[in-house]
Amino acid sequence: MSKRSAGLLPYRRRGKRVEVLLVHPGGPFWAKKDTNAWSFPKGEYTESEPPQEAAKREFREETGWEPQGEFYPLGEVKQKGGKWVVAWAFEGEFDPATFISNTFKLEWPPRSGQLQEFPEVDRAEWFPLEVAREKIHKGLVPFLDELEQLLDKK
């Protein structure tokens, strides 16, 4: 069975401009990557967990914030590697300076025998949609398109 991931894409309005909150992955592999490296809080879930609940859980784990409000489905996208990602958008206001991410352990440097702890997310930032299209992982761009279409209808 293919891996499945669920996430939440927060957005806010600044006049006529829409901004989305993206997160940058933590750890040494992503430290110097920026373009096409960002994402929105998301993570894997099992068949026994409802996808939207998994998305909320991942959002809390990666940001420390409680997602609230109305959640709008953005659909599901199959990634190059075969993973399916499902996402919802919601309108919210968060201060990126206050996020707190969970952590993971990794042997670093490789083959050193030393485990180091890294944040799963090392930054969170609001981006206008046009900038977000450059920052976000290419496989997630369809969610920005879907958000834009959704907001055009509102």
C-alpha positions in Angstrom: 0.0 0.0 0.0 1.2 3.5 -0.8 2.2 5.8 2.0 -0.3 8.5 2.8 0.2 11.9 4.3 -2.2 14.6 5.5 -1.7 18.2 6.1 -3.1 21.7 6.8 -2.4 24.8 4.8 -3.1 27.9 6.8 -3.8 31.1 4.9 -4.5 34.7 5.8 -5.6 37.8 3.9 -3.6 41.0 3.8 -6.0 43.3 1.9 -6.4 41.7 -1.5 -3.3 39.6 -1.1 -3.4 36.0 0.2 -0.5 34.6 2.2 0.1 31.0 3.2 2.1 29.7 6.2 4.9 27.4 5.1 7.4 25.5 7.2 11.0 24.6 6.4 12.2 21.1 7.3 14.8 20.9 10.0 17.9 18.8 10.1 21.2 18.9 8.3 20.0 17.7 4.9 17.8 20.8 4.5 19.9 23.4 6.2 21.1 25.2 3.1 18.1 24.5 0.8 15.4 27.1 0.3 13.8 27.0 -3.2 11.3 24.1 -3.5 12.3 23.0 0.0 9.3 24.4 2.0 6.1 22.6 2.8 3.0 23.0 5.0 2.7 21.0 8.2 1.8 17.4 7.2 2.7 13.8 8.1 1.9 10.2 7.6 -1.1 8.5 8.9 -2.5 5.0 9.1 -5.8 3.6 7.8 -7.2 3.6 11.3 -6.7 7.4 11.8 -9.1 9.8 10.0 -6.9 11.9 7.6 -8.2 15.3 8.9 -7.4 14.3 12.5 -3.9 13.3 11.4 -3.5 16.6 9.6 -4.5 18.5 12.8 -2.1 16.3 14.9 0.8 16.9 12.6 0.1 20.7 12.6 0.2 20.7 16.4 3.4 18.6 16.5 5.2 20.7 13.9 4.1 24.2 15.1 2.8 23.9 18.7 -0.3 25.7 17.6 -3.9 24.5 17.8 -5.6 24.6 14.3 -9.1 26.0 14.6 -11.8 27.2 12.2 -13.4 25.9 9.1 -11.3 23.4 7.1 -11.7 23.4 3.4 -10.7 20.3 1.4 -7.9 20.9 -1.2 -8.0 17.4 -2.6 -5.3 14.8 -2.9 -2.1 14.7 -4.9 0.2 11.8 -5.8 3.9 12.6 -5.3 6.7 11.5 -7.6 7.7 8.8 -5.1 4.2 7.4 -4.9 3.1 8.9 -1.7 -0.4 10.4 -1.6 -0.9 13.7 0.2 -4.3 15.0 1.2 -4.7 18.6 2.5 -7.2 21.1 3.9 -6.9 24.9 4.1 -8.0 27.0 7.0 -7.8 30.7 7.7 -5.7 31.5 10.7 -3.3 34.0 12.2 0.0 32.7 13.7 3.2 34.4 14.7 6.1 32.5 13.2 8.3 33.6 16.1 6.3 31.5 18.5 6.2 28.1 16.8 7.6 25.1 18.6 8.4 22.0 16.6 8.8 18.4 17.7 12.2 16.8 17.2 13.8 13.7 15.7 17.1 12.0 16.3 19.6 11.3 13.5 23.1 9.9 13.5 25.1 13.0 12.5 27.7 13.2 11.1 27.0 10.0 9.1 28.7 6.9 10.5 29.9 8.8 13.5 27.9 6.8 16.0 26.6 10.1 17.5 22.9 10.7 17.7 21.9 14.4 17.5 18.5 15.8 17.9 17.0 18.2 15.3 13.7 20.0 15.0 11.3 18.5 12.5 10.6 22.1 11.4 13.3 24.8 11.8 11.3 27.8 10.5 7.8 28.9 9.8 7.0 31.9 7.6 4.1 33.6 5.8 4.5 34.0 2.0 2.3 35.7 -0.6 1.0 33.0 -3.0 3.4 34.0 -5.8 6.4 33.6 -3.5 5.1 30.4 -2.0 5.0 28.8 -5.5 8.8 29.2 -5.6 9.4 28.1 -2.0 7.2 25.1 -1.7 8.1 21.6 -2.9 7.0 21.3 -6.5 4.8 18.3 -5.8 2.7 20.5 -3.4 2.0 23.4 -5.8 -1.4 21.9 -6.9 -2.6 22.6 -3.3 -1.8 26.3 -3.8 -3.7 26.3 -7.1 -6.7 24.7 -5.4 -6.6 27.2 -2.5 -6.5 30.1 -5.0 -9.5 28.6 -6.9 -11.3 28.1 -3.6 -10.8 31.7 -2.5 -11.8 33.1 -5.9 -15.2 31.5 -5.3 -15.7 33.0 -1.8 
